[in-house]
Each structure stands twice: as structure tokens, then as C-alpha cells.
């Protein structure tokens, strides 16, 4: 996923707005969710945000607004009655030429899992869609969403000791409405195989890293955190995207690459088994041998001998 160098990363909306010099009085500093009317910021128009990467979900319900938003070099038009959301990991900005009522809900992945649904991405796979184009809806459909997000707003302002749970249940209803109107045709596996920039970039990083390991240019095996950092994503979010969109975990992808690289080194190099083990991140050769045998049903030495005999 290509990102400009001037795309700072923010973990919360409050953090982003503080960096932009915007008022944050309506945002609770100690929760993983917010909701407010963007018009309450009372910024002079046109109102534009610079590019930024947000590691949380943003749901936008624009009852009366005009402008556009940009996500990873794609631009979408905003008009009255528009609904859209963005998920973590993308560079984005927006501009409003007119703004009277536009509610934003932001949530972290952790909040979604804890208060909305433990398997939220399996229940609502459209949340992992690479882009969700701004969609104007009819006044009747928009009113269905408006009733829900205004109730969420009231609970957010009420400061109930149960507001996280109330918010979670109400947001579950809102997700069901999104699914009803927008999400039924989304196939995450299809996108993962075809057009997911996150999956594509992960595969590129994985292949390049193992080329570097095989040639001795890399000294340490990447962890999930390293692959996530390369895309400036939260490790949990990257893990979820890869699992849902490819049907395999990151550890499965890495294991396949480990075995493929081990086989190549055993076949085509003069490196001793303990040197191959070290190059692939195993502290002890015995651990490497056990790992290799588990995945191939053959020890490294037997595999090497069999390869040499077949090549003779």
C-alpha cells in the first residue's frame, strides 16, 4: 500500500484533532469510542483536513453536507444523505464546502470486539472492505440510521456507568442496518485474492524478506509486529485482515515460507543444517529439525540426501 511520507498516524480521533488544533472538549480521552456532530466544531468553510492515517474505524452519517473525501488516492463525493465508513490503515483526508449536520462515530478494533461482538469481522466481514464508497441513500433509509446514531449520541452524552455496553448494543443494531443495505454482496476472500492492497503488500513483504534471509541480507525473521509496522497497521488488525481475506493466518503464511526457504537452502546451498536453522530464526538446530519434520514428515538431513540423490 503506497503512502505519502507526510501521512502521520493517529491512534485516536482526539489525538488527531489535537494535532490539527481543533477543539476536543466533546471527546472523552479515556474511551475507545467517540460520537459527535462535526458541525459543532464551527470551523470556517471550506473545511479541509490534511492527510492522516487513523488506526481506528470512522463511521460517517452526513445528513446535510457537501464536499469530498480521499482514501489512498481515490476521491469520493459527499452530498446530503451520504453514509460511509473508513477502516484502519489508509491515508485519508476530507473537505467540506457546506456542513450543517454530519455525525461521526469512531471505534477501535478492541472496542468492537469487547462491546459489539467478539467475532465482529466474521459476523460483519464488510468492515474489512478495502474501500467503502460514499453512498447517498433515500431520506427514508437515512432516517433509519439517524434514529440509531442519535440514540447512541444521547447515551454517549449521558455518562451512564453502562454506556459502553449500551453503546455496543446500539452499534450492533447500526451494523445490522449497514449490512441490510450495503454489506450482503461483500466477499472478503475474493477481495483478498484480487484487490486487497493490505494482503498484496503483506505477500510482497513476505517474499522479499525471505529472499533477504536466503541471501544473508536479513539477520532476523520478521514477527507479526514487523509486517504490521511496515504497513503502519496495528498487529491485531493486520492479523484479522490476512485471516479473513485469505483464509490463512499470518503464522500459516510464515510457516509455508519458512519450509519453502529451508527446502531451497537444503537443496541448493552448502550451508550446514545448523547455519540454515540460524538463518531462519531458530535458536537451536534441534528446534529447526523438529519444525521441519512436522511440516514435511522428513528430517532436514534426510531431505538433503534425497534431493542430492534425485539430482544425481
C-alpha positions as CSV (number, residue, x, y, z in Angstrom):
1,X,0.0,0.0,0.0
2,X,1.6,3.2,-1.1
3,X,1.5,6.1,1.4
4,X,2.9,9.6,1.2
5,X,5.7,10.3,3.7
6,X,3.6,13.2,5.1
7,X,0.8,10.9,6.3
8,X,1.0,11.0,10.1
9,X,-0.5,8.1,12.1
10,X,-3.0,8.7,14.9
11,X,-4.3,6.1,17.4
12,X,-7.4,8.1,18.5
13,X,-9.6,10.9,17.0
14,X,-8.8,13.1,20.0
15,X,-5.0,12.7,19.2
16,X,-5.6,13.7,15.6
17,X,-7.7,16.7,16.4
18,X,-5.3,17.9,19.0
19,X,-2.5,17.7,16.4
20,X,-4.7,19.8,14.0
21,X,-5.5,22.4,16.6
22,X,-9.2,21.5,16.7
23,X,-11.4,21.5,19.8
24,X,-11.6,18.2,21.6
25,X,-13.8,19.1,24.6
26,X,-16.6,16.8,23.3
27,X,-14.2,13.8,23.1
28,X,-13.6,11.6,26.1
29,X,-9.9,10.9,26.5
30,X,-10.4,7.6,28.2
31,X,-12.6,5.6,25.9
32,X,-12.1,3.8,22.6
33,X,-15.2,5.4,21.0
34,X,-16.5,8.8,20.3
35,X,-19.5,10.3,18.6
36,X,-20.2,14.0,17.7
37,X,-21.6,16.3,15.2
38,X,-18.7,17.7,13.0
39,X,-20.6,20.9,12.5
40,X,-20.2,21.6,16.3
41,X,-16.6,22.4,15.6
42,X,-17.8,25.5,13.9
43,X,-14.9,25.7,11.5
44,X,-14.9,28.2,8.7
45,X,-15.7,26.7,5.3
46,X,-14.3,25.2,3.2
47,X,-13.0,23.0,6.0
48,X,-10.3,20.6,5.0
49,X,-8.3,18.0,6.9
50,X,-4.7,17.2,5.9
51,X,-3.8,13.6,5.0
52,X,-3.5,11.3,8.0
53,X,-3.6,7.6,8.8
54,X,-6.1,6.6,11.5
55,X,-5.8,3.2,13.3
56,X,-9.5,3.1,14.1
57,X,-12.8,2.9,12.3
58,X,-14.7,6.0,11.4
59,X,-18.5,5.9,10.5
60,X,-19.9,9.0,8.8
61,X,-23.6,9.9,8.6
62,X,-23.8,13.1,6.7
63,X,-27.3,14.4,6.8
64,X,-26.6,17.9,5.4
65,X,-23.1,18.3,4.0
66,X,-21.3,18.7,0.7
67,X,-17.7,18.1,-0.2
68,X,-15.4,15.1,-0.9
69,X,-13.1,12.7,0.9
70,X,-10.0,11.0,-0.3
71,X,-8.7,7.5,0.6
72,X,-5.4,6.2,-0.8
73,X,-5.6,8.4,-3.9
74,X,-9.3,7.7,-4.5
75,X,-11.8,10.5,-4.2
76,X,-15.5,10.2,-3.3
77,X,-18.2,12.9,-3.4
78,X,-20.1,13.9,-0.3
79,X,-23.7,15.1,-0.7
80,X,-26.7,15.3,1.7
81,X,-27.9,11.9,2.9
82,X,-24.5,10.2,2.5
83,X,-23.2,7.3,4.6
84,X,-19.7,5.9,4.5
85,X,-17.0,4.4,6.8
86,X,-13.3,4.0,6.7
87,X,-11.2,1.4,8.4
88,X,-7.7,1.4,9.8
89,X,-4.6,1.6,7.7
90,X,-5.4,4.1,4.9
91,X,-4.3,7.6,4.3
92,X,-7.3,9.8,4.1
93,X,-8.4,13.4,4.1
94,X,-11.7,15.3,3.6
95,X,-13.0,18.6,2.6
96,X,-16.4,20.2,3.3
97,X,-17.8,23.1,1.3
98,X,-21.1,23.0,3.2
99,X,-21.7,21.5,6.6
100,X,-24.8,21.7,8.8
101,X,-25.1,18.2,10.2
102,X,-22.6,15.4,10.0
103,X,-22.2,12.8,12.8
104,X,-19.0,10.8,13.1
105,X,-18.6,7.7,15.2
106,X,-15.1,6.3,15.8
107,X,-14.3,3.0,17.4
108,X,-11.2,1.0,18.0
109,X,-10.9,-2.7,17.0
110,X,-10.7,-3.6,20.7
111,X,-13.9,-1.8,21.4
112,X,-15.7,-3.6,18.6
113,X,-14.6,-7.0,19.8
114,X,-15.3,-6.3,23.5
115,X,-18.6,-4.5,23.4
116,X,-20.2,-5.2,19.9
117,X,-19.3,-8.8,19.0
118,X,-16.3,-11.0,19.9
119,X,-16.2,-12.2,16.3
120,X,-17.2,-8.9,14.8
121,X,-15.3,-9.3,11.5
122,X,-16.7,-12.8,10.9
123,X,-20.2,-11.5,11.7
124,X,-19.7,-8.4,9.6
125,X,-17.0,-9.1,7.0
126,X,-17.8,-5.9,5.1
127,X,-16.0,-4.0,7.9
128,X,-12.8,-5.2,6.3
129,X,-13.7,-4.0,2.8
130,X,-10.7,-2.1,1.4
131,X,-12.8,0.9,0.5
132,X,-16.5,1.7,1.1
133,X,-17.5,4.4,-1.4
134,X,-19.7,7.2,0.0
135,X,-23.3,6.2,-0.7
136,X,-26.2,8.6,-0.8
137,X,-29.4,7.0,0.4
138,X,-33.0,7.9,0.3
139,X,-34.4,10.1,3.1
140,X,-36.4,7.1,4.4
141,X,-33.3,4.9,4.6
142,X,-31.2,7.7,6.1
143,X,-33.9,8.2,8.8
144,X,-33.4,4.5,9.9
145,X,-29.7,5.2,10.6
146,X,-30.4,8.6,12.1
147,X,-32.7,7.2,14.8
148,X,-29.9,4.8,15.9
149,X,-26.9,7.2,15.8
150,X,-28.8,9.9,17.7
151,X,-29.7,7.4,20.4
152,X,-26.0,6.5,20.5
153,X,-25.2,10.2,20.8
154,X,-27.6,10.6,23.7
155,X,-26.1,7.6,25.6
156,X,-22.6,9.0,24.9
157,X,-23.5,12.3,26.5
158,X,-25.5,10.8,29.4
159,X,-22.3,9.3,31.0
160,X,-24.1,6.3,32.3
161,X,-21.9,3.7,34.1
162,X,-23.2,1.2,31.5
163,X,-22.7,3.4,28.5
164,X,-20.1,1.2,26.8
165,X,-22.5,-1.8,26.9
166,X,-25.4,0.4,25.8
167,X,-23.3,1.9,23.0
168,X,-22.1,-1.6,21.9
169,X,-25.7,-2.9,21.7
170,X,-26.9,0.1,19.8
171,X,-23.9,0.0,17.5
172,X,-24.7,-3.7,16.8
173,X,-28.1,-2.6,15.6
174,X,-26.5,0.0,13.4
175,X,-24.1,-2.6,11.9
176,X,-27.1,-4.8,11.1
177,X,-28.7,-1.9,9.3
178,X,-25.5,-1.3,7.3
179,X,-25.4,-5.0,6.4
180,X,-29.0,-4.9,5.4
181,X,-28.5,-2.0,3.0
182,X,-24.9,-2.3,1.9
183,X,-23.0,-5.4,3.1
184,X,-24.6,-8.5,1.6
185,X,-22.5,-8.7,-1.6
186,X,-19.1,-8.4,0.0
187,X,-16.8,-11.4,-0.3
188,X,-13.5,-10.9,1.7
189,X,-11.8,-13.9,0.2
190,X,-12.4,-12.6,-3.3
191,X,-11.0,-9.2,-2.4
192,X,-8.1,-10.8,-0.6
193,X,-7.2,-12.7,-3.8
194,X,-7.9,-9.9,-6.2
195,X,-7.7,-6.3,-5.0
196,X,-6.7,-6.1,-1.3
197,X,-3.8,-3.7,-1.1
198,X,-3.1,-4.8,2.5
199,X,-2.9,-8.5,1.5
200,X,-0.9,-7.8,-1.6
201,X,1.6,-5.7,0.3
202,X,1.9,-8.4,3.0
203,X,2.7,-11.0,0.4
204,X,5.3,-8.7,-1.2
205,X,6.9,-8.1,2.1
206,X,6.9,-11.8,3.0
207,X,8.5,-12.8,-0.3
208,X,11.1,-10.0,-0.1
209,X,12.0,-10.8,3.5
210,X,12.6,-14.5,2.7
211,X,14.7,-13.6,-0.3
212,X,16.8,-11.4,2.0
213,X,17.0,-14.2,4.6
214,X,18.1,-16.7,1.9
215,X,20.8,-14.4,0.7
216,X,22.0,-13.5,4.1
217,X,21.0,-9.8,3.8
218,X,18.5,-10.1,6.7
219,X,19.6,-11.5,10.0
220,X,16.3,-11.8,11.9
221,X,13.0,-13.4,11.0
222,X,10.1,-10.9,10.9
223,X,7.4,-11.2,13.5
224,X,3.7,-10.1,13.0
225,X,4.6,-6.8,14.5
226,X,7.3,-6.2,11.9
227,X,4.9,-6.9,9.0
228,X,2.3,-4.6,10.7
229,X,4.8,-1.8,11.2
230,X,5.8,-2.0,7.6
231,X,2.3,-1.0,6.7
232,X,1.8,1.1,9.8
233,X,-1.1,-1.0,11.0
234,X,-2.0,-2.5,14.4
235,X,-0.7,-6.1,14.5
236,X,-4.2,-7.4,15.5
237,X,-5.8,-5.6,12.6
238,X,-3.3,-6.9,10.1
239,X,-3.7,-10.5,11.5
240,X,-7.5,-10.2,11.1
241,X,-7.3,-8.8,7.6
242,X,-5.0,-11.6,6.5
243,X,-7.0,-14.4,8.1
244,X,-10.4,-13.2,6.9
245,X,-9.3,-12.3,3.4
246,X,-7.0,-15.2,2.6
247,X,-8.4,-18.0,4.8
248,X,-5.0,-18.4,6.4
249,X,-3.3,-16.9,9.4
250,X,-0.1,-15.0,9.2
251,X,1.6,-17.8,11.1
252,X,0.5,-20.2,8.3
253,X,1.9,-17.9,5.6
254,X,5.2,-17.6,7.5
255,X,5.4,-21.4,8.1
256,X,4.9,-22.1,4.4
257,X,7.7,-19.6,3.6
258,X,9.9,-21.0,6.2
259,X,9.6,-24.5,4.8
260,X,10.0,-23.4,1.2
261,X,13.1,-21.4,2.1
262,X,14.5,-24.3,4.2
263,X,14.0,-26.7,1.3
264,X,15.7,-24.3,-1.1
265,X,18.7,-23.9,1.2
266,X,19.0,-27.6,1.8
267,X,18.9,-28.3,-1.9
268,X,21.0,-25.5,-3.3
269,X,23.4,-24.3,-0.7
270,X,26.5,-25.7,1.1
271,X,25.2,-24.3,4.4
272,X,25.2,-26.7,7.3
273,X,21.9,-27.5,8.9
274,X,22.7,-25.5,12.0
275,X,23.5,-22.5,9.8
276,X,20.2,-22.8,7.9
277,X,18.4,-23.1,11.3
278,X,20.1,-19.9,12.5
279,X,19.3,-18.0,9.3
280,X,15.6,-18.9,9.6
281,X,15.5,-17.7,13.2
282,X,15.8,-20.9,15.1
283,X,18.0,-20.6,18.2
284,X,18.6,-24.3,18.4
285,X,19.1,-26.7,15.4
286,X,17.0,-29.3,17.2
287,X,14.0,-27.0,17.1
288,X,14.5,-26.4,13.4
289,X,14.7,-30.2,12.8
290,X,11.5,-30.8,14.8
291,X,9.7,-28.0,12.9
292,X,10.9,-29.2,9.5
293,X,9.9,-32.7,10.2
294,X,6.5,-31.7,11.5
295,X,5.7,-29.9,8.2
296,X,7.4,-32.3,5.8
297,X,7.5,-35.7,7.6
298,X,11.2,-35.8,6.9
299,X,14.3,-34.6,8.8
300,X,16.5,-31.8,7.2
301,X,19.4,-34.3,6.7
302,X,17.2,-36.9,5.0
303,X,15.6,-34.2,2.8
304,X,19.0,-33.0,1.7
305,X,20.2,-36.5,0.9
306,X,17.1,-37.3,-1.0
307,X,17.4,-34.1,-3.0
308,X,21.1,-34.9,-3.8
309,X,20.2,-38.5,-5.0
310,X,17.3,-37.2,-7.2
311,X,19.7,-34.6,-8.8
312,X,22.4,-37.2,-9.4
